[in-house]
Amino acid sequence: MLRAEFGRGITDEGVHVQDPFTGTGTFIVRLLQSGLIRPEDLARKYANELHANEILLLAYYIAAINIETTFHDLIAQADGKELDEVPYESFGGIVLTDTFQLTEDGDLGDPEVFGTNNSRAEAQKKLDIQVIVGNPPYSVGQTSGNDDNANVKYPTLDARIRDTFAARTDAKNKNSLYDSYMRAIRWASDRIGDDGVIGFVTNGGWIQGNTAAGVRKTLAEEFSSIYVFNLRGNMRSSNWKSEGGQIFGAGSQTTVAVFLLVKRAGHTGQGTINYRDIGDYLSREEKLDIVREATVADIPWRTIIPNEFGDWIGQRDPKYLTYPILGDNKGAEPNLVVFGTYSRGLATARDAWVYNFSESELRRNVTRSIDFYNSEVRRAAADPHFAPKFDPAKLSWNRADKNNVTRGRTISFRESSVRTGLYRPFQRSQVYFARDYNDMVYRLEQLFPTPAHDNAGFYVTGVGSDKEFSVIASRLVPDLALWGSSNGQFFPRYRWEPVVGPEDGTLDLGSAPSADVVDGYSRIDNITDGILAHMRGLYGPEVTKDQIFYGIYGLLHSPEYREKYATELKQMLPRIPDLAPSAFFHVAQAGKELFELHADYEDAELYPLEIIGGEQPAMFGDESYYRVQKMRFPKGQKAADEPTELIVNEHITLRGLPPEIYRYQLGSRSALEWIIRQYQVTTDKASGIVNDPNLWGIEHGNPRYVIDLIQKVATVSVRTQEIVAGLPGVGQAEGASS
């Protein structure tokens, strides 16, 4: 790239190369071994023009030894000498430092302790770096409030991200733009100066997605040429099989990409974007073979012209923005908003304490954690030098807890806060739902104010989710991470609002029908009048709000809809294209069947699976006979093979599993995989809390509950696939009403 763009190579004098996150020095070592540096230039390059930074002391020492040993070997080979005949020269280009901190103001460490290191750092800062190469770090913050170890702040660097990447994206949550690998891209873009090349191997999540739109817009403006080689490997995708092998092995879960950024002085306008997708279903070895043989010149690049939204691949349809949207957002026309309100799922920040299959265990866990918290409040009031005891065995702390303790705010256990929630697909769980105990409840209290106030709705994958678009119906309080590691939004059929009474405390029902008032709350239809008028204008005066609700649920299951608007569904709330009248009523009826099937899966018929091992009486028998520890497939089989058998425990194997139970996908897993994953006995490492799925069945009078659940979900999966297969095509229906 240097040769093609600037007429000089890495071997040339004055071309400085830096690996800012060197780890154990692999990139510099491979560069020395590559032959790109001529033998006669090797000593000069090693002494003056190769630079590496590392923040971890052990890795720093290993990197120095690896680079020095490699140089020593190459010099001996070039001179035809034995190793012991060549003087050993230390590598002066390596610095023990935080690369991001190095460009912040001051703080290079104690000059007396780190004198030589600081001199190297100061000298490096003054250099004109033409090449930056490496593998940036990736992190996304502390894992728990108990860590008491929030992300390091870099005011100068983060201000640059704020003014470029963040300023040019429409996403509301921009936290991911401050992940380490994003910081690395911003840092390198500034450090390279007016002329140079950046080559990174890193997380490829920024290639696509609404949050990273500002990254793409900025890079296209700042660089004259961009080359992106997408190696895929996103194991969090629902279609993870097509993503192929993981480049960095089992520990690699996200997209990996190689990208080259070329900056030329005087460049104006948008740079040329060259893109290559390595392909579907390739193994790790096949991918690495392709990479090994690839050169920039012979890769069949596809030139990309970004659209107005900054999309590079999977560009969204501009017409899509004219359709009704599920929830209000800035700029939406009132008559094109479907739901009056919606909410994220419950964010607890302490799932092990807040959720449990057993109601008695849940009460015990929550009570003892509240008792401990309140004892800390009392201790804080009595001790001016108070410091919280961050003991994860007694409480999982969040930021609000730490503030509330010192403010003297206690928590009381409330019976009404013990609810049934939907923790994961097909996993009901007891949950303690209370604003003063959970981290964030969002608008859920308006949807489920007390156990006496029923509701129903559907939960969709959130904007920017790393999961394929999914939706599931529920009549229960949903968890924020219902899809696993991904958040979402809950769109309810109704909302509940307090009935305002006169000063004497009696209720003033006003115009609200008495049938719609329960315990001081009035039930409000959450489908807007504006969207009702809009839909009646399209499909006729007989359209009802129920049909709109069910019609949307049906449409969101359409494979054609999901495929056609895959990019849009990752970047914004779903919108509803116009359908032909006959198609609308068809989809509404299908959506009603799907909704009742999914929300009421506990009522489904038992699929006729063969129970190898026989059965014992469902009640009053030996409960251990049905006990599930961890279910598994027969040896050598995995979900991708769609096994027909599942080993429940040492006594029982289920035979005759239908393929649909694997093909009904929710987020990143099939229906059966969710059950296998969630219905196993787990112990939370931090708290020691045990969550035993067998207790749900025992407490509900059915020790064989898990077997019943699998049979019911098999029925749900088969029927779902049948209904979805009969949905009309979105493409043929669109426009028929216009």
N, C-alpha and C positions, 0 to 999 in steps of 0.2 A: 504494500500500500504506500509506503514511503517512496519507493522507486517510482511508482505510477503517478503519484500526486505531487511529489516534491523533487524528484530526480536525484535522490540520495538514499542511502541505505543505513541500516543500523550500524554497520561496520565503520561508517565514515566518521571522521573526527568532528567533534562538537555535537554529535547526536546523543543526547542524554536520555537514558531509559530508566523508568522507575516502576517498581512493583510496590505499591503502597500498602498492601496487605499480604506480605510474603509468606506467612505461615512458616513452613520448614524450607522455604527457598526454592520450591519446585520450578517456578517460572524462570528465574534467573539461571538455575542449573540447566534447564532444557535449552535456554537461549545460548548459553556457552557451548553446549553440545551440538547445536543445530547446524553449524557450518555457516550461519549468516554473518558471523564475525570472522574476517580473514585472519590467518595465523599471525601475520605481521602486525595486526591491529589489536591482538588479544590482550597484551600486557597493558597498553594504554587504556583500552576500554575497561578492563578490570580495575585499574587503579583510579580512574577519573570519571567514567561515564556510565557506570551501572550503579543503581541505587535501590535500596530495599528498606522498608520499614516493617517493624513487627512490635506489637504491644505486649505479648506474653513472653516472659523472660526465658522459659525453657525452649519455646519455639524459636526465639531469637538466637540462642546459642546453637541449636540444631541447624538452623538456616545458615549461620556463619560457617559452621564446619562443612556442611554440604557444598556450599559455594566455593569455599577455599580448597576443599579436596578435589572438586571437579576441575578448577583452574590449574591446580598443581599437576593433575594427570595430563591435561591437555598440553601444558608447557613441556612436560617430559616427553610426550609423544612427538611434539613438533620439533624438539631438539634432538630426538633420538637418544635420550638419556634415561638412566634408571631414576626412580622416584627419589631415592636418597641423594641423588646428585644435583637435584634442583632445590634451590633455597625456598623455604616455605614462607609465603607472604600472606599476611592476614588481609581480610577483605574490609577495607575502610569505608565502603559505601553503604554499610548496614547501620540503621539507627533504631535503638530501642525507644519507641514512641507511639503515641496514639496519633495516627495520621490526621484525623479530623481536628484534634486539639492543636496540632502543630501550626495550623493556619489561623487559629484563634489568637487573640491578643495575649501575649506573655505566657508565663507558666511553662517553662521547659524543664522544670525540676531543679533540685538543689545543684548549683554550679560546682560546688566542691565535691559532691558525691558523684555527679554525672558530668564531670568536666569535659572529657573527650567526647562523650556521646552528644552533649549539647553543642559542642563545636561542629560536629558532623551535621547536626540538625540545622544549625544556623547556616552552614555552608550550602546545604541542600535547598533551603528556602530561597536562596539567591539565584539558583540555577534556572536556566531556560530549559524546561523539560519538553522534549518533542514527542516522546512515546511513553504512555502509561499502559501497563498491561497487568492483568492479574485476575484473581477470583475474590470479589468483595465479600465481606462478612454479611450474614443475615441474622437479624434478631428483631423481636417485636415487643420488647419490654419485659418487666418482671412477671412472674407467673402468679404471684399471690401477694396480698397486702402484708402477709407475714414475712415476706422477703425483706421488707423495709429497704428496698433497693431499686428505686425508680430509674428510668432511663437517664443516661448522661445527657446533659444539655450542651449544645454547641451554638451559642447565640448568633455568631456571624454566619455559620453555615446554614443554620435553620432559618435565618432571615432570608437568605438567598432562596431556599426552598419555598418559603412563604411568598416571596415576591415573583417567583417564576412558576414552578410546578403547581403550587396550591392556588395561586391567583388565576390560573388559566384552566381550572377544572370546575365543573358545576356540582360535583359531589359534595354532600353535606359533611360526611365524616371523612376527614383528610388525614387521619392519624397514620395510615399506612405510608404516606408520602415521606414520613420521617423515619422509616425503617432504615437499618444500616446500609442495605444495598442501594436504596434510593439516595441516601446521603452520599454514598460512594460515587454515584453517577453525577450528582450535582458538584461534588468536590472536584472530581476529575475534569469535568467540563470547564470549571474555572481555572484549575491548575495548569491546563495544557497551553494556556495563552492563546496567541493569535494563529499559530500554525502548529499542527501536530496530529497525532493519531492516538486514539484510545482503543484498546482491545480488552474486553472483559468477557469472562465466562460467569454467568450469574443467573439468578432467578429471572424467569421470563414473564412473570405476571404483569409487568408493565406494558407488554406488547398489546394487550387487549384489556378493556374494562373502563368504566366510566371514571373511576377515581384517578387513573393514570393518564387521562386525556391530556392534562396539563403537562405531563412529562413528555408525551409524544409531540405536542405542539411546540414546546420549548426546544427540544432537540432538533426538530425539523427546521427551526429558525436559526439556531446557533451553529449548526454544522452544515458543511457543503455537501457531504455524502454520508449516508448511513447504510450499513449492511447488517442485516439481522438474519442469523441462521437459527431457526427454531428447532431444537432437538426434542421437544415435547416431554412426555414422561410425567404428566400431572396425574398422580394417583388419587387425587380428590375429585376428579371428574367422574360423573355417573357412567360415562362411556370410557372408563379407564383402560379397558382392553385396547382400544384403538390408539391410546397414547403410547403404547409400546413399552419397552424396557426403560428402567430408571438409570440414567447416565452415571450417577454416583452410587449405584447399588441400592440396597434396601432402605438406607437412611434418607434417600432422596425422594421426596413426596411431591415436589412442585415442578412446574415447567422449567427446563434449563435451556438457556440460549447463549450462543456466541454472538457478540455484536462488535462491530468496528465503527467508530465515529471519526470522521475526517473534518478537521477545521482548517480553513484557509483564510488568510488575511484578506480583507476586502470583500468577502462573500456577503451578498445581500439576497433577500428573498428566501424562498423555501428550498431546502436542500433536496437532493435526489435520494429517495428511499428505496433500497433494494432488499427484497424479502425472499426467504426460502424456507419452506416447511419440509422437514426431513421425511415426512410421510407417515401413514398409519401402520399400526400392527408390527412395527419393526422391533426386534429384540435389542437388548443393550449391545450385544456383540455386533449385530448388523449396523447399528447406528455408529458405533466406534469405527468400524471398517470404512464407512462412508466418510467420516470426519478425517480419518487417517489419510485418505487419498485425495481429499478435497483441497482445491486452491481457489482463491478469490476469482481467478480468471475463468475457471472452467465450471463453476457452480451456475446452474441455470436460474439466475435471479429473476424475480418478478418485480417490475417497477410499480410502486404504489403511489397513487395520487390521493392524499387524505381528503376526507369530506369536511364539511363545515364544523363537525363535532370533534374533529381530531381523531377519527377512527382510521386505523390502518387496515386491519383485516376484519371481516365480518361487518362491513359498514352498514349502519342502520338506515332504514327507509325513511326519508323525510316526511312522507305522507302519514307515517305511523303517528307522528306528533299531532295530527289533526283529529285522532280518534278519542273517544271518552277514556278517561284514566280512572283507575280504581280509587285512588285517594287524592285529595287536594294537594297541589303543589303550586309553587309560585308561577303565576301566569296562566293557570288553567281556567277555562271558561266555566262558570258555575253550572251551566246545564250539561257540561261534559264531565262532571265528577260523579262517580257512582256512589261512593260511601261517604256519609257525613263525617265519620271518624274511623280511625283504625289505630292499631297499636303494635309495637314490637312485643315479643314474648317476654316472659318473666326472666329477669337477670338476677340471680341470687348472689353471685360471688362466693357461694359456699354450698354447692350442690350436695356434698356428702351430708351436710347437716340438715338441709331443707327438704330433701327428697328421700323417701324410703318406701319400699314395698310394704313394710309393716307400719300400721298406724301407731301401735304402742311404742315401737322403736323410734318412730319420728317424734312422738311426744317426749320421750325420754331424752333424745339427743338435743332437741330444741330447748327444753326446759333447763338442762344442765349448762348449755352454752349461754343462755340468758342469765342464769344465776351467776356464772363466772363473770360475764360482762358487767352486771350490776355490782358485783363485789369490787371490780376495778373502778367503777364510778365512785363508790364509797371510799376506796383507797386514794383516788385522785383528790377527793375533797379534803381528806385528812393529811395528805402529804404534799407540801409545796414543791418537792423535788420529784414528783411522780413520773414514772416511766412505765408504759404498758408492758405487761408480760406477754410477749408474742409467742404463746404456746399453742401450736396448731392442734394439740390433742384436746384443748379446752374450747377453742374458738378459732374460726378462720376470719381474720381481721380484714376489713376493707378501709378505705380512706375515711369514709363517713364515721365509722366506729371510733377511729382514733381521735377525731375532732369532738364527737359527741361525749366521749368519756370525760374529757377535760371540761366540757360545758355542763356536766352534771345531769345529762339526759339518760334516764333509765328506760328499760324496756319491760313490758308486761306480757306474759303469755296469754293469748286469747283463744278460746275454744273455736270461735267463728273463723279463725285463720287457718284451721286444719281443713284442707280441701282435697279433692282429687284432681290431679293435673295430667296433662299429656306431656311426658318428658321427652320421649322419642316416638317415632312412628310405631304404632301398635304397642306402646308401653304406657299403661296407666300407672300412676304412682301417687302415693300420698304426698302432699306438699304443704308446707307452712307458708301461706301467702299473706304477707303483712308488710306495709311500707316501711315500718321502723326496723324490720329485721332483714328484709331483702335489700339488695343493692339498688335495683331500679325496677319499679313496677309499671312505669310509663302510664298508659291510659287504661290499663287492665281493670283498675277499680271501677271505672265507669262502665265496663262491660260485664264484670262479675262482682258487684259490690258486696254481696253476702252469699252464703250457700243457698239462700232461698231464691236467688235471682238467676234463672236459667238463661242461657244464650247459646247460639250456634254460629259458627263461622268457618272460614278456611284460612290456613296458614301457608304462605308462599315463601320461597327462598328470597332472601334479601338482596337489595341492589349491591352489585359488586361481589356477590357470592362466588366462591370457587367451586360450587356444586352446580350441576345441570339443573335447569329450572324444574321445580317440583311444587306440588300443592296437595294438601290433605285436609279433609274436613274434621271438625271436632266440636264437641259441646263442652269441652273442658278448658281450663286455663292452660295455655301453651307455654312451653319453655322457650327462652330466646334461642338457644342452640338446638332446637328441635331436630335440625338436619345434621347434628353432630358438631362440627367445629364452626358451622356457619349460622348466621342469624337469619331472621325473617320478619314478616309482617302478618298480623292477624286481622282479617276483614270480617267483622261481625254482622249478623243479620239485624240485630237490635243494639241499642245502648240504653242504659238506665240513668235517669236524672232525678235528683231529690225533688220531691213535691214541696214547694214553698208554702208554708202555712202562715196564718195571722199570728199576732203577738201572743194570743192565748194558748198557742201550741197545737191547736187542732189543725187537721190537714185541709187544705183548700184544693180540692180536686180540679177545679176550674173546668176546662173543656176535656180533660183526660178521662176516657171511659174508665169506670171502676174496675173493669176486668183487666185493665192494663196498669193498675197500681198495685204494687206488692210491697208491704212493709215500708211505706214511706217513699218508694221510688216509682216513678212513672216510666213505663216501657216506651221508647221512642223508635219508630221505624228508621233504620240507618241507611236505607236506600233513598237517595235524595229525590225530591219532587222534580228537580230539573232534569235528571236522567230519565225519570218516568215519562215526562213530556217528550223528551228527545226520542226515546225508544218507541213511544206510541206514534210519533211522526213517521218512523221508519216501518213499523210492523203492524200498526193498527190500534184502535182504541181499546181493544180487549186485553192488551198487554198488562200484566200485573207486576208488582214489585217482587213477588215470589219468583215469577218466571225470569225476571232480570237476574236475580240472585243465582238461581239454579243454572240459567243459561251461561252465565260467566264461569261458573264452576265447571260446566261441561266443556266450554270452549278452551279453558286452560288445560284440559287434558288432551286436546287435539294434537296428534303428532305433527300435522302440517303446520298448525299455528306455532308450535314450539320450534320447529325447524326454520320456518320462514322468518320468525322474529327472535331468533336465538340471541343475537347481539343486543337487541333492544331490551330483552328480558334480563340481561345481565347488568344493564346500565340504568334502568329506570323502572318504576312501577309498571305493571302490565296495563296495556291499553286494549280497547275492545273494537276491532274493525267491524264495519257494517256487514251484515249477512242478508241473504235473500230471506223474505218472510217465512217461507216454508222451512228453510234451514234453521232460522232462529227458534221456532217452536220445537223442532226436532232436537236441537241442542239443549233447549231448556228441559225437555222431558228426560233426555239422557243425563243431564246434569243433576236432576232431582234423584234419579236412581243411583248415580255415583255418590252423591252427597250422603244419602241415607245408608248406602252400603259401607262407606268409609267412616262416617261419624258413629254409626251403630254397629261396628264390626263385631262387637260382643254378641250381637243377636243373630249373626249369620249361622247358616246351617253347617254342621260338621261335615267336612269333605271326607269321603269314604277311604281313609288311609288304613292300610293293614297294620295292626299293632302286634309286632312280633314280640313274644314274651308273655302275651296275654294281659289280662287286667285283673285288678282286685276291686272290691267295692269302693265306690268313689268316696264314701264317708265311713268313718269309724273303723277303717282298716289300718294297715300299717302305712303311715304317711311316708316313711322312708322309701317305700317301693316306687313312688312317683317322684322322688326327690331329684332335682336337677342341680348338678354342680357346674358343668360346662358341656354343652352339647357339641357334637362334632360329626363330620361326614366320615364314611368308611375310609380306611387308610389309603392314601395316595390320591384322594379326590378332593376337589375344592369347588366352590360355588360356580366358577366359570364352566365346570364340566356338567352342571345341572344334574347332580346326583339324584337318584330316585329314592335313596334311603338316607335317614338321619338317625344317628345313635343318640338317644335321649339320656340314657344312663346305662348302668351295667345290666339292668333288667329288661329295658324296653328299647326297641328300634322301630321307627316308623318307616313303612315301605309304601311306594306308590305316589311319591310327591309329584305333582304336575309341573311341567316346565314353566307354566305361567307364574308360579310362585317366585321364580328367579327373574322373570322378564318384567314383572311389575316393579319398576324402579322408583325409589323415593330418595332424592338426593344422590348420595354416592353408593347406596346399597339397595339390594332387592328386598322385597318384603320379608322373605325368610331370613336373610342375613341380618336384618335388624333384630329379629327375635332371637337368633342365636347369640348375637353380640350383647344384647341387653339382658336376656334372661339367663344370667350366670351369677354365681355367688362372688361378690367382689368385696375387697377390704381397702378402704381409703388409707393410703400410706401415712398421710399427715395426721389424721385424727384417730386412726384405728377403727373407724366405724365400719361395721359389716352391713352390707345390703344384700338380703337373701330373697330372691324372687319367689321361693317356695312359700314364704310367709303370706304373700298376697292370696294365694289359693287357699291356704289353711284358714286365714282370717275370714275369707269369704265362703267357707264351707265346701271347698272343692279342691282337694289335694292334687288332682290331676289337671289343674287349671292350664298348665303350660301345654300339655298335649291337646286339650280342647282349643287353645289359642291357635296352635299351628294348623289344626284342621279348619278352624273358622277363617283364618287368613288365607289358607289355600283356596277356599270358596270365594273369598273376596277377590283374590288375585285372578282367578279364572273368569269370574263375572266381569271384573274391571276390563280385562283384555277384550272380552266380547263386546262390551258397550263401546269402548274406545274405537274398536275396529269399525263400528257402524256409524261413527260421527261423519257428517258431511265434510268435504274438502273446503278449507278456508278459501283457497284460491278461486274455486268455481263459484262459491257463494258471494264473495266480495263483489260489490259493484252492481249486483243484480237489482238492488233497490234504488239505484240512482238513475 
